[in-house]
Amino acid sequence: MASSTMVLPALLTCYHVLFILAAIIDARHRIFPNGLALAMASLALGAVAIEALHGAGDAGLVPWATRFAYAVLPAIAICAGLAAFELAWRRIQSAPGLGMGDIKLLFSLALLDPLMAVASLFLGLTALAAACLISKKPSLPLIPFLASAWALLTLIDLAYR
């Protein structure tokens, strides 16, 4: 059996390759396919499970479950809040805002790092707003901006570790 030190980087590499693919698909077709969302969430959950097991060590099931819950619950809370806001927005404005595909992607990002997912959303939305103003378009796909923000924040995080 492969050790977690080998599996975790492989999972995260696959995740980020799919993230780039999601950005390309969203830029071209303005959709985030459910199959791709499921694959990314599965990889993120696998990474969270490995990190929880690795962090719990020989302490047993309860610390593992606690660590796993601390990773999963914020992702659920963030995305439930965004989904509720989006549904209210659509009801009031009669037009989509953030988009459910964007929320599906944010779920998998929040599994990996909830704070960085929210920061990436903020930075991505800011860049998206600037691009819409510059291009004079009423809307653009979010995932390419989200991917760029995630990459930038990851590089900043790695530089200051």
N, C-alpha and C positions, 0 to 999 in steps of 0.2 A: 504494500500500500504506500502511496506517495505521501510524503510528509506535508504538513500544512504550510511549511515554508516554501514548498514548490507549487502547491495547488493555489494558494491565495494570489500570488502574482499572475498566474495563468488566468484565473477567473477575472481579475481586474483588467488584464490586457484584453480579454475577449469582450468584457463589458465596454471598454472605451472604444474598441473597434466598432461595436454595434452603435455606440453613441454617435460616432462620426457618420455611420451609415444613416442613422435617424436624422441627423442634421441635413444630409444630402437629400434624403427623401422628402423631408419637410420643405426644404428650399425649392425643390422641383414640383412637388405635388400638393403641398400644404396638408399632409396627413401624417399620422404616426400610426403605422399598422399595429393592430392588436397582438399579432404574433411576435413582432419585434418588442413590444412592450412587455409581453410575457417572458421572453428570453432575457431581457435586461433585468427585470425584477427577479427572475430565478437566479441569475448570476449574482446579483446584489445580495439576495437572501443567502446564497451559498457562502459568499464572502463574509457576511455578518455571522453566520453560524460557525464558520472556521475561526474567526476572530474571538467569538464568545467561548468556544471550546478551548482555544489556545490560552485565553485570558483566565479561564476558570481553573486550568491545570488539573490537578488531582482532587480538587475540592468537591467534585460531585455534580449532580444534576441541578440542584437548586441554584448555585451560583451561575451555572451555564444558562439556565432559563432566565434568570434575572438580567444577565448581561444581554441576552437575546431580546428580551422585552424592552430594555432600555434603548435598543437600536430600532426596534420595530414600532413601538408606540409613538414616538415623535413623528415618524414618517406618516403613520395613519392620521395623527392629529393635524399635521400640516396639510395633508391632501384633503382630508374631510372638510377642513375650514375653507380651503381654496375651492373645492367642489360646491360647497354651500353658497359661497360668494358668487361663483360663476352662474349657478342656477338662478340665484336672485337677480343677478345682473341681466341674464337673458330674459327673465320674466318682466323686469322693469323696462329695459331698453329695447326689447324685441330684436336683439342682435347678439351674436356671440362676442365674448370678450377674450378671456385667456384661452379657452379651448380645452376640451377634456383630454385630448392627446398630450397637451403640455402638462396637464396635471398627472397623467399616467407616468410620464417621464420623470417629473419631479418626485414621484413616489420612490422610484428606484434610486434617484440621486439622494433623497433624504434617508434612505436605508443606509447608504454608505457614509454620509456625513450630513446630518440635519442642518447644522449651522451654515455649512458651505453651500448647501442646496438653496437655502433662503437667501444667502448673500449672492449666489449666482443668479437667482431669479431677479433680485433687485437690480444687479448690474446689467443683466441681459435685457430687462424691461427698459432700463435707462438708455442702453445702446439702441434698442429697437425704436424707442420714441425719437431719439436723435436721427436715426436713419429715415424714419417716416417723415420727419420735418424736412430733412435735406432732400429726399427724393420726391416729396410732395405726394406720397402715396398714403391712402387712408389706413392701410394695414400691411404688414409683412409677416412671414412665418417667424415664430419665436425660437424654435429649437436651434437654428444656427447661432443665434445670439447667446442662447443659454449655453451651448457647447463652448463657444469662445470664452464666455465668462468663467465657466467651470475650469477650462484649461488655464486661463490667466490666474485664477485664484489658487489652483493646484500648484502652479509654478511659484507663486509668492509663498505659499505654505511650505513648499520644499526648500525654498531659499532661506527661510527663517527657522527651520528645525534645527 
